[in-house]
Amino acid sequence: MDAVFVVDEEKYLYVNQKAVRLLGYMSSEELIGTDAFIHVAPDDREKIKKRAKARQEGAVLPSLYEMKLIDREGNEIDVEVNVTTTEYMGRFVSLAINRDISQRKRLEDVLQEVQSLSQWGYFERNIQTGKRFWSNGMYRLCGIDPRVVDPDIDYAADRIHPDDRDYTLQVIEEAQISRKSFEVDFRFLRDDGEIRIIRSHGQFTYDEQGTPILRRGSWQDITKHRQAEDRLSLLHKISLSLLLTSSIDEIAYQTLSIINEVLGFCYTSFQILEDSVLVTVNYFDNDNPIGGNSSSFMRMPIEGKGVTAKVAREAKTILLDNVEESFEFIKGTTNSKSELAVPILFEQEVLGVLNIESLEFNAFTLDDAILMEILAQHVAYAIMKIQIVKERELFNQLLLEEQIKAEQAREMDQIKSNFINTATHELRTPVTSIIGYLELLFLDPNLNIPENIRHDINVVHRNALRLVNLINDLLDVQRITAGQFEIQKEPVDLIGIIDMVVEEMSPLFNNKKQTLTLEAPKTLLLNVDEKRIIQLLTNILRNATKFTPDEGRVTIRVEPTKSHVVIKVKDTGVGLNEDDILKLFKPFPGIRHEFGVSSTGLGLAICKGIVDVHHGSISACSDGPGKGSVFTVTLPA
């Protein structure tokens, strides 16, 4: 419902409830008989009074117009007024029907602002009468002042670019015939001589006979949008060419060529970040239009002053409308007024900086910054591609070298294996014969061997036995390496085996006055190869006594669990460093000991082979040289 006012001689005779609420009152009694013009905005009062007087004098005026009312609190209210003269209580009075259009006005203001910001305009054209309506945005798009120029019907069509005019008019005509909406892009020549690209949407309204009576629609300036599309299209083509480059110099040259072609500013440079220093790989300026390598003399630490240095530090784009207002700007050979610097980023890592400078203030836009950032992304991918190719080439070279080394190592291993096989078999037979003949000498009661000769024979016999043990160790290592190390498992008492080994090795410990302690349950049945477990324990304990000083301690601890048995041998010996532990269980590890004890380096390698075929594990740990060691063997229960 609209607000209704009946006014006579500038006083209210009647108001409805809607009118009461519109003006901010509680009841109609507050308004009846009061001056109606106190609720009319000052700028409209004289105009309304003149209209009322003219109507009383018989003038014919439009009954519908807009004005502003003032409510009780002093707020302005936009209303659309329809005024007529009517008879009320025996006399002629003014009947004013007021419609609140404040919301509509606000929307229109917003629309005008949107049109201004988005370069958009609205139009209507009555096909039958030729009358037209243009929003303010249309005038702005055409570059004309509505207070100065009132364009005729053919104004817009006449200023469509000649190459676009026929097609544009054809699209509109086909839409009229087909009763469909239309959309068409065309170039438009403004009054100031500037060419803009316009996108027009529109549709027709028809009467009951199907005759078109109205065409309405909108124009939008898409010049920047089209420029951006063209730029992106160019960037896409360039990105493909960048990926075909094979050096940073090529990337720099192509990138600066693109910037110069698309943006065309006075100075551009391409900088790569190397060890916190920006190195200028290439640049363009008015004196150097084809670009020149300047890396030999243009280097800038990123911790110092400079716009590009700050960009590299913060990994953020900097756009300066006026370089004189920037503390970071360093004046160069060009008289630059504005600057745009963009980081070349790959996964948040700064690879370099693209920099542009102009001789004009406010030369760069946000669109330019976005364009440069997109270009910088393509540059980053091209740089990384080159780095990846170089890394791949280096990797392939290293791989080839490693393959050659591995092949050489395999050949050496084969030579070593062949030598060991030959040597052990060639040595084993004569050594066995020597031991046999020596033992016959001891057993023959008819031989009266002098004591000094007997002593020498004992030395020979003892060393021959050592040589046999070494030969056996070499053969075991060969079997382990070849995967031919076989075992025969059977249930045995592990504690009984340990007791036996301890008893056999007691003389070695006693000779050095070392304390050997066993912490274990009385019995522990385990499914293992008894011979190999004896060999395992013997090797570990021999190492323990060998590398533990006189009066040292060696402790054997057996810890059974549900799934495994853990055997730990702890000593107070020379200890190990981390490097020694890594190669401890390999054949011939070459570990040097300050303790002065020599070793073939085969015992622990054999221990690992024994544990492996039992599906267990062996490890060593130490707090360092001089702090003892702990060897841990884990076997399945």
C-alpha positions as CSV (number, residue, x, y, z in Angstrom):
1,M,0.0,0.0,0.0
2,D,1.2,3.5,-0.9
3,A,1.2,6.6,1.4
4,V,-1.8,8.8,0.7
5,F,-1.9,12.5,1.5
6,V,-4.8,14.9,0.9
7,V,-3.6,18.5,1.0
8,D,-5.4,21.9,0.8
9,E,-3.8,25.2,1.1
10,E,-0.5,23.5,2.1
11,K,-2.1,21.7,5.1
12,Y,-2.9,18.1,5.6
13,L,-6.6,17.3,5.5
14,Y,-6.1,13.5,5.5
15,V,-3.3,11.0,5.7
16,N,-3.5,7.2,5.8
17,Q,-1.6,4.9,8.2
18,K,1.1,4.2,5.6
19,A,1.8,7.9,5.3
20,V,1.9,8.3,9.1
21,R,4.5,5.5,9.3
22,L,6.5,6.8,6.3
23,L,7.0,10.2,8.1
24,G,7.8,8.5,11.4
25,Y,4.7,9.5,13.4
26,M,2.4,7.4,15.6
27,S,-1.0,8.6,14.5
28,S,-2.7,10.7,11.9
29,E,-3.8,13.3,14.5
30,E,-0.2,14.4,14.8
31,L,-0.3,15.5,11.1
32,I,-3.9,16.7,10.3
33,G,-3.9,20.5,10.1
34,T,-0.1,20.9,10.0
35,D,2.0,22.4,7.3
36,A,2.6,19.8,4.6
37,F,5.7,21.5,3.2
38,I,7.7,21.0,6.4
39,H,8.0,17.4,5.2
40,V,9.3,18.4,1.7
41,A,13.0,18.6,1.2
42,P,14.2,22.2,0.9
43,D,15.5,21.7,-2.6
44,D,12.1,20.5,-3.8
45,R,9.8,23.0,-1.9
46,E,9.8,25.8,-4.4
47,K,9.5,23.4,-7.3
48,I,6.4,21.7,-5.7
49,K,4.8,25.0,-4.8
50,K,5.2,26.2,-8.4
51,R,3.7,23.0,-9.7
52,A,0.7,23.3,-7.4
53,K,0.1,26.9,-8.4
54,A,0.4,26.1,-12.1
55,R,-2.1,23.3,-11.7
56,Q,-4.6,25.6,-9.9
57,E,-4.3,28.0,-12.8
58,G,-5.3,25.2,-15.2
59,A,-1.9,24.1,-16.6
60,V,-1.6,20.5,-17.7
61,L,1.5,18.9,-16.0
62,P,2.7,15.3,-15.8
63,S,1.1,13.8,-12.8
64,L,4.0,11.5,-12.0
65,Y,7.3,12.9,-10.7
66,E,10.0,12.2,-8.0
67,M,10.9,14.2,-5.0
68,K,12.3,13.9,-1.5
69,L,10.3,14.0,1.8
70,I,11.8,14.7,5.2
71,D,10.6,12.4,8.1
72,R,10.2,13.4,11.8
73,E,13.9,12.6,12.5
74,G,15.1,14.7,9.6
75,N,16.0,11.8,7.3
76,E,15.5,12.2,3.5
77,I,13.1,9.7,1.8
78,D,13.0,9.3,-2.0
79,V,9.4,9.0,-3.2
80,E,7.6,8.8,-6.5
81,V,4.5,11.0,-6.4
82,N,1.3,10.8,-8.4
83,V,-0.7,14.0,-7.9
84,T,-4.3,14.5,-9.1
85,T,-7.0,17.0,-8.2
86,T,-10.1,15.6,-6.6
87,E,-13.2,16.6,-4.6
88,Y,-13.0,16.2,-0.9
89,M,-15.6,17.4,1.6
90,G,-17.2,19.7,-1.0
91,R,-14.1,21.3,-2.3
92,F,-11.2,20.5,-4.8
93,V,-8.0,19.4,-3.1
94,S,-4.7,17.8,-4.1
95,L,-4.5,14.0,-3.7
96,A,-0.9,12.9,-3.6
97,I,-0.1,9.1,-3.7
98,N,3.6,8.7,-2.5
99,R,5.5,5.5,-3.1
100,D,8.8,5.0,-1.2
101,I,11.5,4.4,-3.8
102,S,14.5,4.8,-1.4
103,Q,15.6,1.2,-1.9
104,R,15.3,1.6,-5.7
105,K,17.4,4.8,-5.5
106,R,20.1,3.0,-3.5
107,L,20.2,0.2,-6.0
108,E,20.4,2.7,-8.9
109,D,23.3,4.4,-7.1
110,V,25.0,1.1,-6.7
111,L,24.3,0.3,-10.3
112,Q,25.8,3.6,-11.4
113,E,28.9,2.9,-9.4
114,V,29.1,-0.6,-10.8
115,Q,28.7,0.7,-14.3
116,S,31.5,3.2,-13.6
117,L,33.9,0.7,-12.2
118,S,33.1,-2.2,-14.6
119,Q,32.8,0.0,-17.7
120,W,29.2,-1.1,-18.3
121,G,26.2,0.7,-19.6
122,Y,22.5,0.0,-20.2
123,F,20.3,1.0,-23.2
124,E,16.7,0.9,-24.4
125,R,15.4,1.8,-27.9
126,N,11.7,2.0,-28.9
127,I,11.7,0.6,-32.4
128,Q,8.4,2.2,-33.3
129,T,8.9,5.7,-32.0
130,G,12.7,5.8,-32.3
131,K,13.1,7.1,-28.8
132,R,16.0,5.8,-26.8
133,F,17.3,5.7,-23.2
134,W,21.0,5.5,-22.3
135,S,22.4,5.1,-18.8
136,N,25.3,7.2,-17.7
137,G,27.6,4.2,-18.3
138,M,26.7,4.3,-22.0
139,Y,27.8,7.9,-22.3
140,R,31.1,7.1,-20.5
141,L,31.7,4.1,-22.8
142,C,31.2,6.4,-25.8
143,G,33.3,9.1,-24.3
144,I,30.6,11.8,-24.6
145,D,29.0,14.2,-22.1
146,P,25.2,13.9,-22.1
147,R,25.0,17.6,-21.2
148,V,26.8,18.5,-24.3
149,V,26.0,15.8,-26.9
150,D,22.6,14.2,-27.5
151,P,23.5,11.3,-29.9
152,D,21.0,10.4,-32.6
153,I,19.7,6.9,-33.4
154,D,22.5,6.0,-35.8
155,Y,25.3,7.3,-33.6
156,A,26.4,4.0,-32.2
157,A,26.1,2.1,-35.5
158,D,28.1,4.7,-37.3
159,R,31.0,4.4,-34.9
160,I,31.4,0.6,-35.0
161,H,34.6,-0.2,-36.7
162,P,34.0,-0.7,-40.5
163,D,35.5,-4.2,-40.4
164,D,33.0,-5.2,-37.6
165,R,29.9,-3.1,-38.6
166,D,28.2,-5.5,-41.1
167,Y,28.7,-8.6,-38.9
168,T,27.4,-6.8,-35.8
169,L,24.3,-5.5,-37.5
170,Q,23.7,-8.9,-39.0
171,V,23.8,-10.6,-35.5
172,I,21.3,-8.1,-34.1
173,E,19.0,-8.5,-37.1
174,E,19.1,-12.3,-36.9
175,A,18.2,-12.1,-33.2
176,Q,15.2,-9.9,-34.0
177,I,13.9,-12.4,-36.6
178,S,14.6,-15.5,-34.4
179,R,13.3,-13.9,-31.2
180,K,16.5,-14.9,-29.4
181,S,18.9,-12.8,-27.4
182,F,22.1,-11.7,-29.0
183,E,25.7,-11.2,-27.9
184,V,28.4,-9.7,-30.2
185,D,31.8,-8.2,-29.8
186,F,33.0,-5.2,-31.9
187,R,35.5,-2.4,-32.0
188,F,34.0,1.0,-31.2
189,L,35.5,4.4,-32.1
190,R,35.0,6.9,-29.3
191,D,34.6,10.6,-29.8
192,D,38.2,11.1,-28.4
193,G,39.6,8.9,-31.1
194,E,40.3,5.9,-28.8
195,I,39.2,2.5,-30.0
196,R,37.5,0.2,-27.4
197,I,36.4,-3.4,-27.7
198,I,32.7,-3.6,-26.7
199,R,30.6,-6.7,-25.8
200,S,26.9,-6.1,-26.4
201,H,24.1,-8.3,-24.9
202,G,20.5,-7.6,-25.8
203,Q,17.0,-8.8,-26.7
204,F,13.8,-7.7,-28.3
205,T,10.3,-7.2,-26.9
206,Y,7.3,-7.9,-29.2
207,D,3.6,-6.9,-29.2
208,E,0.7,-9.4,-29.5
209,Q,1.1,-9.4,-33.3
210,G,4.8,-10.4,-33.0
211,T,6.0,-7.0,-34.1
212,P,9.2,-5.9,-32.4
213,I,8.6,-2.8,-30.3
214,L,11.6,-2.5,-28.0
215,R,15.3,-3.4,-28.0
216,R,17.1,-3.3,-24.7
217,G,20.5,-4.5,-23.6
218,S,23.9,-3.6,-22.3
219,W,27.4,-2.7,-23.4
220,Q,30.5,-3.7,-21.6
221,D,34.0,-2.5,-22.3
222,I,36.2,-5.6,-22.6
223,T,39.2,-3.9,-24.0
224,K,41.4,-4.8,-21.0
225,H,39.9,-8.3,-20.9
226,R,40.7,-8.9,-24.5
227,Q,44.2,-7.5,-24.1
228,A,44.7,-9.9,-21.2
229,E,43.4,-12.8,-23.3
230,D,45.8,-11.8,-26.1
231,R,48.6,-11.5,-23.6
232,L,47.8,-14.9,-22.1
233,S,47.7,-16.4,-25.5
234,L,51.1,-15.0,-26.3
235,L,52.4,-16.3,-22.9
236,H,51.1,-19.7,-23.7
237,K,53.0,-19.8,-27.0
238,I,56.1,-18.4,-25.3
239,S,55.9,-20.9,-22.5
240,L,56.3,-23.7,-25.1
241,S,59.3,-22.0,-26.6
242,L,60.9,-21.5,-23.2
243,L,60.6,-25.2,-22.5
244,L,62.7,-25.8,-25.6
245,T,65.6,-23.7,-24.3
246,S,68.8,-25.4,-23.2
247,S,70.5,-22.7,-21.2
248,I,69.8,-19.8,-18.7
249,D,71.1,-17.3,-21.3
250,E,68.5,-18.5,-23.8
251,I,65.7,-18.2,-21.2
252,A,66.8,-14.7,-20.2
253,Y,67.0,-13.5,-23.8
254,Q,63.5,-14.9,-24.8
255,T,61.9,-13.6,-21.6
256,L,63.2,-10.1,-22.0
257,S,62.2,-10.2,-25.7
258,I,58.6,-11.1,-24.6
259,I,58.4,-8.4,-22.0
260,N,59.7,-5.8,-24.5
261,E,57.2,-7.0,-27.1
262,V,54.2,-7.1,-24.8
263,L,54.8,-4.2,-22.5
264,G,57.5,-2.2,-24.2
265,F,59.1,-0.4,-21.3
266,C,62.5,1.4,-21.2
267,Y,64.5,-1.0,-19.1
268,T,64.1,-4.7,-18.3
269,S,66.4,-7.1,-16.6
270,F,66.7,-10.9,-15.9
271,Q,68.4,-11.8,-12.6
272,I,69.3,-15.2,-11.2
273,L,69.9,-15.8,-7.5
274,E,73.3,-17.5,-6.8
275,D,74.5,-17.9,-3.2
276,S,72.4,-14.9,-1.9
277,V,73.6,-12.7,-4.8
278,L,71.4,-11.5,-7.7
279,V,73.4,-11.9,-10.9
280,T,72.1,-10.0,-14.0
281,V,72.1,-12.5,-16.8
282,N,70.7,-10.2,-19.5
283,Y,69.0,-6.8,-19.9
284,F,67.2,-4.5,-22.4
285,D,67.3,-0.8,-22.4
286,N,67.1,2.1,-25.0
287,D,70.9,1.9,-25.5
288,N,71.0,-1.9,-25.6
289,P,67.9,-2.9,-27.6
290,I,69.0,-6.4,-28.4
291,G,70.1,-7.3,-24.9
292,G,73.6,-7.9,-23.6
293,N,75.2,-10.2,-21.1
294,S,76.1,-8.1,-18.0
295,S,76.7,-10.8,-15.4
296,S,80.4,-9.9,-15.2
297,F,79.7,-6.5,-13.6
298,M,76.1,-6.5,-12.3
299,R,75.9,-8.4,-9.0
300,M,73.7,-7.4,-6.1
301,P,73.7,-9.1,-2.6
302,I,70.1,-9.6,-1.6
303,E,70.8,-8.4,2.0
304,G,71.7,-5.0,0.6
305,K,69.6,-2.1,-0.7
306,G,67.6,-2.4,-4.0
307,V,64.1,-3.1,-5.1
308,T,65.0,-6.5,-6.7
309,A,67.1,-7.4,-3.6
310,K,64.0,-6.9,-1.5
311,V,61.9,-8.9,-3.9
312,A,64.4,-11.8,-3.6
313,R,64.4,-11.6,0.2
314,E,60.7,-11.5,0.7
315,A,59.6,-13.5,-2.4
316,K,56.9,-10.9,-3.1
317,T,56.1,-8.7,-6.1
318,I,56.8,-4.9,-5.7
319,L,55.0,-2.3,-7.8
320,L,56.2,1.3,-7.4
321,D,54.2,4.1,-9.0
322,N,56.8,6.6,-8.0
323,V,60.3,5.2,-7.3
324,E,61.3,8.5,-5.7
325,E,59.1,7.6,-2.7
326,S,60.9,4.2,-2.2
327,F,63.9,3.9,0.1
328,E,64.9,0.7,-1.7
329,F,65.2,2.2,-5.1
330,I,68.8,2.6,-6.5
331,K,69.1,5.1,-9.3
332,G,70.8,3.7,-12.4
333,T,71.7,4.9,-15.8
334,T,68.0,5.4,-16.8
335,N,65.9,8.1,-15.4
336,S,63.2,5.7,-14.2
337,K,60.0,7.0,-12.6
338,S,58.2,3.7,-11.8
339,E,59.2,0.1,-11.4
340,L,57.7,-3.4,-11.3
341,A,59.8,-6.3,-9.9
342,V,58.5,-9.9,-9.8
343,P,60.2,-13.0,-8.1
344,I,60.8,-16.1,-10.2
345,L,59.5,-18.7,-7.8
346,F,59.5,-22.5,-7.8
347,E,57.7,-24.1,-4.9
348,Q,58.3,-21.0,-2.7
349,E,62.0,-21.0,-3.6
350,V,63.3,-17.8,-5.2
351,L,65.3,-18.6,-8.4
352,G,65.6,-15.0,-9.6
353,V,63.8,-11.7,-10.3
354,L,62.3,-10.1,-13.4
355,N,62.5,-6.3,-13.3
356,I,60.9,-3.6,-15.5
357,E,61.3,0.2,-15.2
358,S,59.5,3.0,-17.0
359,L,60.3,6.7,-17.6
360,E,56.7,7.6,-16.6
361,F,55.0,7.7,-13.2
362,N,52.2,5.2,-12.6
363,A,53.2,3.2,-15.7
364,F,52.3,-0.2,-14.3
365,T,48.9,-1.7,-13.5
366,L,47.9,-4.7,-11.4
367,D,47.2,-6.5,-14.7
368,D,50.8,-5.9,-15.7
369,A,51.9,-7.4,-12.3
370,I,49.7,-10.4,-12.8
371,L,51.0,-10.9,-16.4
372,M,54.6,-10.7,-15.1
373,E,53.9,-13.2,-12.3
374,I,52.5,-15.6,-14.8
375,L,55.5,-15.1,-17.1
376,A,57.8,-15.7,-14.1
377,Q,56.1,-19.0,-13.4
378,H,56.8,-20.2,-17.0
379,V,60.4,-19.0,-16.5
380,A,60.7,-20.9,-13.3
381,Y,59.5,-24.1,-15.0
382,A,62.0,-23.6,-17.8
383,I,64.9,-23.0,-15.4
384,M,63.9,-26.1,-13.3
385,K,63.7,-28.1,-16.6
386,I,67.3,-27.2,-17.4
387,Q,68.4,-28.0,-13.9
388,I,66.6,-31.3,-14.0
389,V,68.2,-32.2,-17.4
390,K,71.7,-31.3,-15.9
391,E,71.0,-33.3,-12.8
392,R,69.8,-36.2,-14.9
393,E,73.0,-36.0,-17.1
394,L,75.1,-35.8,-13.9
395,F,73.2,-38.7,-12.4
396,N,73.6,-40.8,-15.5
397,Q,77.3,-40.1,-15.6
398,L,77.6,-41.0,-11.9
399,L,75.5,-44.1,-12.5
400,L,77.7,-45.1,-15.4
401,E,80.8,-44.6,-13.2
402,E,79.2,-46.6,-10.4
403,Q,78.3,-49.4,-12.8
404,I,81.9,-49.5,-14.1
405,K,83.1,-49.5,-10.5
406,A,80.6,-52.2,-9.6
407,E,81.7,-54.3,-12.6
408,Q,85.3,-53.8,-11.6
409,A,84.5,-54.8,-8.0
410,R,82.7,-57.9,-9.3
411,E,85.6,-58.8,-11.4
412,M,88.0,-58.3,-8.4
413,D,85.7,-60.3,-6.2
414,Q,85.7,-63.1,-8.7
415,I,89.5,-62.9,-9.0
416,K,89.7,-62.9,-5.2
417,S,87.3,-65.8,-4.9
418,N,89.1,-67.8,-7.5
419,F,92.4,-67.1,-5.8
420,I,91.0,-68.1,-2.3
421,N,89.5,-71.3,-3.7
422,T,92.8,-72.2,-5.4
423,A,94.9,-71.2,-2.5
424,T,92.9,-72.9,0.1
425,H,92.7,-76.2,-1.8
426,E,96.4,-76.0,-2.7
427,L,97.4,-75.3,0.9
428,R,95.0,-77.7,2.6
429,T,96.5,-80.9,1.3
430,P,100.2,-80.2,2.2
431,V,99.3,-78.6,5.5
432,T,97.2,-81.6,6.4
433,S,100.2,-83.9,5.5
434,I,102.5,-81.7,7.6
435,I,100.2,-82.0,10.6
436,G,99.9,-85.8,10.1
437,Y,103.7,-86.4,10.0
438,L,104.3,-84.1,13.0
439,E,101.7,-86.1,15.0
440,L,103.4,-89.4,13.9
441,L,106.7,-88.0,15.3
442,F,105.0,-87.4,18.7
443,L,103.4,-90.8,18.7
444,D,106.4,-92.9,17.6
445,P,107.9,-94.3,20.9
446,N,111.1,-95.4,19.2
447,L,112.1,-91.9,18.4
448,N,114.2,-90.2,21.0
449,I,113.7,-86.6,20.1
450,P,115.7,-84.0,22.0
451,E,113.8,-81.5,24.0
452,N,114.8,-78.5,21.9
453,I,113.8,-80.2,18.7
454,R,110.5,-81.3,20.3
455,H,109.8,-77.6,21.2
456,D,110.4,-76.5,17.6
457,I,108.2,-79.3,16.3
458,N,105.4,-78.1,18.7
459,V,105.7,-74.6,17.3
460,V,105.4,-75.9,13.8
461,H,102.4,-78.1,14.7
462,R,100.7,-75.2,16.5
463,N,101.1,-72.8,13.5
464,A,100.0,-75.6,11.1
465,L,96.8,-75.9,13.1
466,R,96.3,-72.1,12.9
467,L,96.8,-72.3,9.1
468,V,94.2,-75.0,8.9
469,N,91.7,-72.9,10.9
470,L,92.4,-69.9,8.6
471,I,91.8,-72.1,5.5
472,N,88.5,-73.4,7.1
473,D,87.5,-69.8,7.8
474,L,88.2,-68.7,4.2
475,L,86.2,-71.6,2.9
476,D,83.3,-70.7,5.2
477,V,83.4,-67.1,4.0
478,Q,83.3,-68.4,0.4
479,R,80.3,-70.6,1.1
480,I,78.5,-67.7,2.8
481,T,79.3,-65.3,-0.1
482,A,78.1,-67.9,-2.6
483,G,74.9,-68.7,-0.6
484,Q,76.1,-72.3,-0.1
485,F,76.4,-72.2,3.7
486,E,74.3,-75.1,4.9
487,I,73.3,-76.1,8.4
488,Q,71.8,-79.2,10.1
489,K,69.3,-78.1,12.8
490,E,68.5,-80.3,15.8
491,P,67.2,-79.7,19.3
492,V,70.1,-79.0,21.6
493,D,70.6,-77.5,25.1
494,L,72.0,-74.0,24.4
495,I,73.2,-73.5,27.9
496,G,75.1,-76.8,27.7
497,I,76.8,-75.6,24.5
498,I,77.7,-72.3,26.2
499,D,79.2,-74.1,29.2
500,M,81.3,-76.3,27.0
501,V,82.7,-73.3,25.0
502,V,83.4,-71.4,28.2
503,E,85.2,-74.4,29.6
504,E,87.3,-74.8,26.5
505,M,88.2,-71.1,26.4
506,S,88.9,-70.7,30.1
507,P,92.7,-71.0,29.7
508,L,92.7,-68.0,27.4
509,F,90.8,-65.9,30.0
510,N,92.9,-67.2,32.8
511,N,96.2,-66.4,31.0
512,K,95.0,-62.7,31.0
513,K,93.5,-62.8,34.5
514,Q,90.1,-61.9,33.0
515,T,86.8,-62.5,34.7
516,L,84.3,-64.5,32.6
517,T,80.7,-64.5,33.9
518,L,77.7,-66.4,32.6
519,E,74.1,-65.2,33.5
520,A,71.7,-67.8,32.0
521,P,68.9,-70.2,33.0
522,K,70.0,-73.8,33.8
523,T,68.8,-75.3,30.5
524,L,67.3,-73.9,27.3
525,L,66.3,-76.1,24.4
526,L,66.9,-74.6,21.0
527,N,66.6,-75.9,17.4
528,V,70.0,-75.0,15.9
529,D,73.1,-76.4,14.2
530,E,75.2,-77.3,17.2
531,K,78.5,-77.2,15.4
532,R,77.9,-73.7,13.9
533,I,76.6,-72.3,17.2
534,I,79.8,-73.5,18.9
535,Q,81.7,-71.8,16.1
536,L,79.6,-68.6,16.6
537,L,80.2,-68.5,20.4
538,T,83.9,-69.3,20.1
539,N,84.5,-66.5,17.6
540,I,82.7,-63.9,19.7
541,L,84.4,-65.0,23.0
542,R,87.8,-65.2,21.3
543,N,87.3,-61.6,20.1
544,A,86.2,-60.5,23.6
545,T,89.3,-61.9,25.3
546,K,91.6,-60.7,22.5
547,F,90.4,-57.1,22.6
548,T,90.0,-56.9,26.4
549,P,93.0,-55.8,28.5
550,D,94.4,-58.0,31.4
551,E,92.1,-58.2,34.4
552,G,89.2,-57.1,32.3
553,R,85.6,-58.5,32.5
554,V,83.5,-60.4,30.0
555,T,79.8,-61.2,30.7
556,I,77.6,-63.6,28.8
557,R,73.9,-63.0,29.4
558,V,71.1,-65.3,27.9
559,E,67.6,-63.8,27.8
560,P,64.9,-66.1,26.5
561,T,61.5,-64.6,25.3
562,K,58.4,-66.3,23.8
563,S,59.7,-65.9,20.2
564,H,63.4,-65.4,20.5
565,V,66.5,-66.1,22.5
566,V,68.9,-63.1,23.0
567,I,72.6,-63.8,23.8
568,K,74.6,-60.7,24.8
569,V,78.4,-60.7,25.3
570,K,79.6,-57.6,27.1
571,D,83.3,-56.8,27.6
572,T,85.4,-54.0,29.1
573,G,87.7,-53.9,26.1
574,V,89.0,-51.3,23.6
575,G,85.5,-50.4,22.3
576,L,84.4,-49.3,18.8
577,N,83.7,-46.1,16.9
578,E,80.7,-45.7,14.6
579,D,82.7,-46.2,11.4
580,D,84.1,-49.5,12.7
581,I,80.6,-50.8,13.7
582,L,79.3,-50.2,10.1
583,K,82.0,-52.6,8.6
584,L,82.5,-54.9,11.5
585,F,80.6,-57.9,10.1
586,K,82.1,-57.7,6.6
587,P,85.1,-59.9,5.5
588,F,88.5,-58.2,5.9
589,P,87.0,-55.0,7.4
590,G,90.5,-53.4,7.8
591,I,89.8,-52.1,11.3
592,R,93.0,-50.8,13.0
593,H,93.3,-51.1,16.8
594,E,95.6,-49.1,19.0
595,F,95.5,-52.1,21.3
596,G,98.1,-53.8,19.0
597,V,96.1,-57.0,18.4
598,S,96.1,-58.4,14.9
599,S,93.1,-60.2,13.3
600,T,92.2,-61.7,10.0
601,G,88.8,-60.1,10.1
602,L,87.0,-63.2,9.1
603,G,85.5,-64.4,12.5
604,L,82.7,-61.9,12.8
605,A,81.8,-62.2,9.1
606,I,81.4,-65.9,9.7
607,C,79.3,-65.2,12.8
608,K,76.9,-63.1,10.7
609,G,76.7,-65.9,8.1
610,I,75.8,-68.4,10.8
611,V,73.2,-66.1,12.4
612,D,71.7,-65.3,9.0
613,V,71.1,-69.0,8.0
614,H,69.4,-69.4,11.4
615,H,67.1,-66.5,10.5
616,G,68.4,-64.5,13.4
617,S,70.4,-61.2,13.7
618,I,73.7,-60.0,15.2
619,S,74.7,-56.5,16.1
620,A,77.4,-54.6,18.0
621,C,77.3,-51.4,20.0
622,S,79.8,-49.3,22.0
623,D,80.0,-46.0,23.7
624,G,83.2,-45.4,21.9
625,P,86.9,-46.3,22.0
626,G,88.1,-47.5,25.4
627,K,84.5,-48.0,26.7
628,G,84.0,-51.7,25.9
629,S,81.5,-53.3,23.5
630,V,78.3,-55.4,23.6
631,F,77.6,-58.0,20.9
632,T,74.0,-59.1,20.7
633,V,72.8,-62.3,18.9
634,T,69.1,-63.0,18.5
635,L,67.9,-66.5,17.4
636,P,64.4,-67.7,16.8
637,A,63.1,-69.7,19.8
